[in-house]
């Protein structure tokens, strides 16, 4: 089994040099968790709250495969049916031609109308552009349904205020997003217990692209349910985790990212699939080795500094794959 001591040493070093304030991980296989740990402070400023195995993280874009993709594939009849002129395959595989991001809350029209008017930027089907807009559009297609067939105690949207002491804090003010949008701060103060993503926050807690809060154990359990075909039939799981963008500039399944030889995934088998989140979260599954690897950090706390998370994720995966 992977050495918890080696993983702990590596993550402790990254905490010490300021890569992130805290990290909680869970490593295992289709049968369950075999190695887990919690390090650092879930909240570092203005007070210190140590991270534990029960710490709840803002999972950011892990929402895309674990919730939105699962709901879409559970609901639709044909992956090539269209929604407002885009096929579900194009939206899930990020080949719709929609631009990567817009501060939708800054426009006068609603999210849907803004996406349809301002979103198109590339020719459909010719390029992979990872886009939050794809999944916000998918969320509209779901009519705001917020449940999946697997019940979880420690995976949620809009966590209750009473859970705040268990939640890892994120950024102090929405500075990174304000810089991207070239506009004043949309939120002041410490973002703690509410989704870091602006579009999800102003939509009420999620817009399908972000908003999931969960412990590492809960993320592992959701991934395990994909591996064991508990949420969706095996044929659909296999279809969702194969490459739908061959010949293009990225490897994408339906809602899932596939290995591309990057620092984070070069050690994984071609059948691996996973996803990452801007707040410092990641989940990767390698079926060939029957390995599930969850790493949750709050690398944007208290500020979203430029950190090479791909390198960190890659080293975590190397350690997690050792037997």
DRENZAMAR-545579 format. One record per residue (C-alpha): residue number from 0; residue in three letters; x, y, z. Coordinates in steps of 0.2 Angstrom, whole numbers, plus 5000, padded with zeros to 4 digits. Each point is the difference from the previous one (the first is absolute). Example, Ala and Ser with C-alpha at 12.3 -4.5 7.8 and 13.67 -1.06 7.14 Angstrom:
2
PT num residu   px   py   pz
PT   0    ALA 5062 4978 5039
PT   1    SER 5006 5017 4997
! end
This chain:
323
PT num residu   px   py   pz
PT   0    UNK 5000 5000 5000
PT   1    UNK 5006 5018 4997
PT   2    UNK 5010 5007 5015
PT   3    UNK 4990 5013 5010
PT   4    UNK 5016 5005 5007
PT   5    UNK 5008 5005 4983
PT   6    UNK 4984 5009 4995
PT   7    UNK 4999 5009 5016
PT   8    UNK 5018 5005 4999
PT   9    UNK 4998 5007 4982
PT  10    UNK 4984 5010 5004
PT  11    UNK 5007 5007 5016
PT  12    UNK 5015 5006 4990
PT  13    UNK 4988 5009 4988
PT  14    UNK 4990 5007 5015
PT  15    UNK 5016 5007 5008
PT  16    UNK 5006 5009 4984
PT  17    UNK 4983 5008 4998
PT  18    UNK 4992 4990 4985
PT  19    UNK 4984 4998 5010
PT  20    UNK 4994 5002 5018
PT  21    UNK 4993 4982 5002
PT  22    UNK 4998 4983 4991
PT  23    UNK 4989 4985 5003
PT  24    UNK 5002 4985 4989
PT  25    UNK 4992 4983 4997
PT  26    UNK 5008 4986 4990
PT  27    UNK 4992 4983 4997
PT  28    UNK 4992 4988 4988
PT  29    UNK 4983 4995 4994
PT  30    UNK 4997 4991 5017
PT  31    UNK 5004 5016 5011
PT  32    UNK 5013 5011 5007
PT  33    UNK 5017 4993 5005
PT  34    UNK 5010 5015 5005
PT  35    UNK 4994 5018 5005
PT  36    UNK 5007 5015 5009
PT  37    UNK 4997 5018 5005
PT  38    UNK 5013 5013 5002
PT  39    UNK 5001 5019 5003
PT  40    UNK 4987 5013 5004
PT  41    UNK 4983 5000 4992
PT  42    UNK 4999 5018 5005
PT  43    UNK 5016 5009 5002
PT  44    UNK 4994 5018 5001
PT  45    UNK 4993 5009 5010
PT  46    UNK 5000 4985 5012
PT  47    UNK 5008 4983 4999
PT  48    UNK 4989 4984 4998
PT  49    UNK 5009 4984 4997
PT  50    UNK 4995 4989 4985
PT  51    UNK 4993 4983 5005
PT  52    UNK 4993 4985 4990
PT  53    UNK 4983 5008 5003
PT  54    UNK 5005 5017 4992
PT  55    UNK 4988 5005 4986
PT  56    UNK 5008 5008 4985
PT  57    UNK 4993 5011 4986
PT  58    UNK 5002 4988 4986
PT  59    UNK 4998 5012 4986
PT  60    UNK 5000 4992 4983
PT  61    UNK 5000 4982 5007
PT  62    UNK 4981 5005 5000
PT  63    UNK 5000 4998 4981
PT  64    UNK 5003 4981 4999
PT  65    UNK 4994 4995 5017
PT  66    UNK 4983 5009 4999
PT  67    UNK 4996 5008 4984
PT  68    UNK 5007 4987 4988
PT  69    UNK 4992 4986 5011
PT  70    UNK 4983 5009 4999
PT  71    UNK 5000 5003 4982
PT  72    UNK 5005 4982 4995
PT  73    UNK 4987 4994 5012
PT  74    UNK 4987 5011 4992
PT  75    UNK 5002 5001 4981
PT  76    UNK 4996 4987 4987
PT  77    UNK 5013 5004 4987
PT  78    UNK 5016 5008 5002
PT  79    UNK 4999 5009 4983
PT  80    UNK 4983 5008 5004
PT  81    UNK 5001 5019 5000
PT  82    UNK 4997 5013 5013
PT  83    UNK 4999 5018 4993
PT  84    UNK 5009 4994 4984
PT  85    UNK 5014 4991 5010
PT  86    UNK 5001 4981 5001
PT  87    UNK 5003 4993 5018
PT  88    UNK 5016 4991 4993
PT  89    UNK 5007 5017 4995
PT  90    UNK 4996 5008 5017
PT  91    UNK 5006 4985 5010
PT  92    UNK 5016 4999 4990
PT  93    UNK 5003 5019 4998
PT  94    UNK 4999 5000 4981
PT  95    UNK 4985 5012 5000
PT  96    UNK 5010 5015 4994
PT  97    UNK 4995 5010 5015
PT  98    UNK 5013 5011 5008
PT  99    UNK 5009 4994 5016
PT 100    UNK 4992 5012 5012
PT 101    UNK 4990 5016 5003
PT 102    UNK 4994 5009 5016
PT 103    UNK 4982 4996 4996
PT 104    UNK 4994 5009 5016
PT 105    UNK 5007 5016 4993
PT 106    UNK 4988 5000 4985
PT 107    UNK 4983 5008 5000
PT 108    UNK 4992 4984 4992
PT 109    UNK 4998 4983 5009
PT 110    UNK 5014 4987 4998
PT 111    UNK 4991 4990 4987
PT 112    UNK 4997 5015 4988
PT 113    UNK 5018 5007 5003
PT 114    UNK 5008 4983 4996
PT 115    UNK 4990 4999 4984
PT 116    UNK 5004 5018 4995
PT 117    UNK 5018 5002 5006
PT 118    UNK 5006 4982 5002
PT 119    UNK 5004 4994 4982
PT 120    UNK 5018 5003 4995
PT 121    UNK 5007 4985 4991
PT 122    UNK 4993 4989 4986
PT 123    UNK 4991 4985 5008
PT 124    UNK 5008 4983 5000
PT 125    UNK 5017 5006 4994
PT 126    UNK 5009 5005 5016
PT 127    UNK 4999 4995 5019
PT 128    UNK 4998 5015 5011
PT 129    UNK 4997 4996 5018
PT 130    UNK 4985 5011 5004
PT 131    UNK 4990 5003 5015
PT 132    UNK 4986 5007 4989
PT 133    UNK 4997 4982 4993
PT 134    UNK 4996 4994 5017
PT 135    UNK 4989 5015 5005
PT 136    UNK 4990 4996 4984
PT 137    UNK 4999 4982 5005
PT 138    UNK 4994 5006 5017
PT 139    UNK 4986 5009 4992
PT 140    UNK 4995 4984 4990
PT 141    UNK 4998 4991 5017
PT 142    UNK 4988 5013 5006
PT 143    UNK 5009 5002 5016
PT 144    UNK 4999 4983 5007
PT 145    UNK 5012 4998 5014
PT 146    UNK 4999 4981 5004
PT 147    UNK 5009 4985 4994
PT 148    UNK 4996 4981 5004
PT 149    UNK 5014 4999 5012
PT 150    UNK 4996 5007 5018
PT 151    UNK 5014 5009 5008
PT 152    UNK 5002 5008 5017
PT 153    UNK 5016 5009 4997
PT 154    UNK 4997 5006 4982
PT 155    UNK 4988 5015 4998
PT 156    UNK 4996 5017 4992
PT 157    UNK 4998 5015 5011
PT 158    UNK 5006 4993 5016
PT 159    UNK 4991 5005 5016
PT 160    UNK 5008 5014 5011
PT 161    UNK 5002 4987 5014
PT 162    UNK 5013 4991 4989
PT 163    UNK 5011 5014 4998
PT 164    UNK 5013 4995 5013
PT 165    UNK 5002 4984 4989
PT 166    UNK 5002 5009 4984
PT 167    UNK 5017 5005 4992
PT 168    UNK 5001 5019 4996
PT 169    UNK 5004 5006 4983
PT 170    UNK 5005 5018 4993
PT 171    UNK 4999 5016 5009
PT 172    UNK 4989 5010 4989
PT 173    UNK 4997 4995 4982
PT 174    UNK 5016 5007 4994
PT 175    UNK 5006 4988 4987
PT 176    UNK 4983 5000 4992
PT 177    UNK 4998 5019 5000
PT 178    UNK 5017 5001 4991
PT 179    UNK 4994 4987 4987
PT 180    UNK 4984 5010 4998
PT 181    UNK 5009 5017 5000
PT 182    UNK 4987 5007 5012
PT 183    UNK 4999 5004 5019
PT 184    UNK 4999 4987 5013
PT 185    UNK 4983 4991 5000
PT 186    UNK 5003 4994 5018
PT 187    UNK 5010 5007 5014
PT 188    UNK 5007 4991 5015
PT 189    UNK 5004 4981 5003
PT 190    UNK 4991 4988 4989
PT 191    UNK 4996 4986 5012
PT 192    UNK 4985 4988 4999
PT 193    UNK 4994 5007 4984
PT 194    UNK 5005 4995 4982
PT 195    UNK 5016 5009 4994
PT 196    UNK 4994 5000 4982
PT 197    UNK 4991 5017 4996
PT 198    UNK 4988 4993 4988
PT 199    UNK 4994 4986 5011
PT 200    UNK 4999 5012 5015
PT 201    UNK 4989 5013 4992
PT 202    UNK 4989 4986 4993
PT 203    UNK 4996 4994 5017
PT 204    UNK 5014 4988 5004
PT 205    UNK 5003 4991 4984
PT 206    UNK 4998 5002 4982
PT 207    UNK 5006 4982 4995
PT 208    UNK 5018 5005 4998
PT 209    UNK 5004 5001 5018
PT 210    UNK 4992 5001 5018
PT 211    UNK 5003 4982 5006
PT 212    UNK 5007 4999 5018
PT 213    UNK 5006 4984 5006
PT 214    UNK 5013 4990 5011
PT 215    UNK 5013 4990 4992
PT 216    UNK 4991 4985 5005
PT 217    UNK 4984 5005 4992
PT 218    UNK 5009 5005 4984
PT 219    UNK 5008 4982 5000
PT 220    UNK 4983 4992 5003
PT 221    UNK 4993 5009 4985
PT 222    UNK 5015 4995 4989
PT 223    UNK 4998 4982 5007
PT 224    UNK 4982 5001 4994
PT 225    UNK 5005 5004 4982
PT 226    UNK 5014 4986 5001
PT 227    UNK 4987 4987 5006
PT 228    UNK 4986 5006 4988
PT 229    UNK 4988 5004 5015
PT 230    UNK 4994 5017 4993
PT 231    UNK 4999 4996 4982
PT 232    UNK 5000 4983 4990
PT 233    UNK 5017 4993 4995
PT 234    UNK 4998 5004 4982
PT 235    UNK 4997 5019 5003
PT 236    UNK 5015 5000 5012
PT 237    UNK 5011 4993 4987
PT 238    UNK 4993 5012 4987
PT 239    UNK 5003 5015 5012
PT 240    UNK 5018 4995 5003
PT 241    UNK 5006 4997 4983
PT 242    UNK 5008 5013 4988
PT 243    UNK 4987 5011 4991
PT 244    UNK 5012 5012 4993
PT 245    UNK 5013 4990 4991
PT 246    UNK 5010 5011 4988
PT 247    UNK 4997 5016 5009
PT 248    UNK 5011 5009 5012
PT 249    UNK 4994 4992 5016
PT 250    UNK 4993 4983 5006
PT 251    UNK 4983 5001 5007
PT 252    UNK 4987 4987 5004
PT 253    UNK 4982 5005 5005
PT 254    UNK 5003 5012 5015
PT 255    UNK 5017 4992 5003
PT 256    UNK 5017 5005 4996
PT 257    UNK 5012 4986 4993
PT 258    UNK 5019 4998 5002
PT 259    UNK 5010 5011 4988
PT 260    UNK 5018 4997 5006
PT 261    UNK 5000 5016 5011
PT 262    UNK 5009 5001 5016
PT 263    UNK 4985 4994 5009
PT 264    UNK 4995 4985 4990
PT 265    UNK 5016 4993 4991
PT 266    UNK 5001 4986 5013
PT 267    UNK 4982 4995 4997
PT 268    UNK 4994 4986 4988
PT 269    UNK 4991 5006 4983
PT 270    UNK 4983 4994 5008
PT 271    UNK 5001 5012 5015
PT 272    UNK 4988 5014 5002
PT 273    UNK 4998 5014 5012
PT 274    UNK 4997 5019 5003
PT 275    UNK 5007 5014 5010
PT 276    UNK 4993 5016 5008
PT 277    UNK 5007 5018 5001
PT 278    UNK 4999 5000 5019
PT 279    UNK 5014 4987 5000
PT 280    UNK 4990 4984 4999
PT 281    UNK 5002 4984 4989
PT 282    UNK 4994 4983 4997
PT 283    UNK 5008 4987 4989
PT 284    UNK 4995 4982 4997
PT 285    UNK 5011 4987 4992
PT 286    UNK 4990 4984 4996
PT 287    UNK 5015 4990 4994
PT 288    UNK 5008 5001 5017
PT 289    UNK 4983 5001 5009
PT 290    UNK 5005 5016 5008
PT 291    UNK 4990 5015 5006
PT 292    UNK 5009 5016 5005
PT 293    UNK 4992 5015 5008
PT 294    UNK 5010 5015 5006
PT 295    UNK 4991 5015 5007
PT 296    UNK 5009 5016 5004
PT 297    UNK 4995 5018 5002
PT 298    UNK 5014 5007 4990
PT 299    UNK 4991 5017 4997
PT 300    UNK 5000 5004 5019
PT 301    UNK 5003 5013 5004
PT 302    UNK 5004 5006 4983
PT 303    UNK 5001 4991 4983
PT 304    UNK 5019 5000 4997
PT 305    UNK 5007 4993 4984
PT 306    UNK 5005 4982 5006
PT 307    UNK 5005 4985 4989
PT 308    UNK 4986 4989 5006
PT 309    UNK 5003 4988 4985
PT 310    UNK 5017 4996 5007
PT 311    UNK 4993 4997 5017
PT 312    UNK 4986 4989 4994
PT 313    UNK 5012 4990 4989
PT 314    UNK 5011 4996 5015
PT 315    UNK 4985 4996 5011
PT 316    UNK 4995 4988 4986
PT 317    UNK 5017 4992 5000
PT 318    UNK 5000 4997 5018
PT 319    UNK 4982 4994 5000
PT 320    UNK 5003 4987 4986
PT 321    UNK 5015 4992 5010
PT 322    UNK 4996 4983 5007
! end
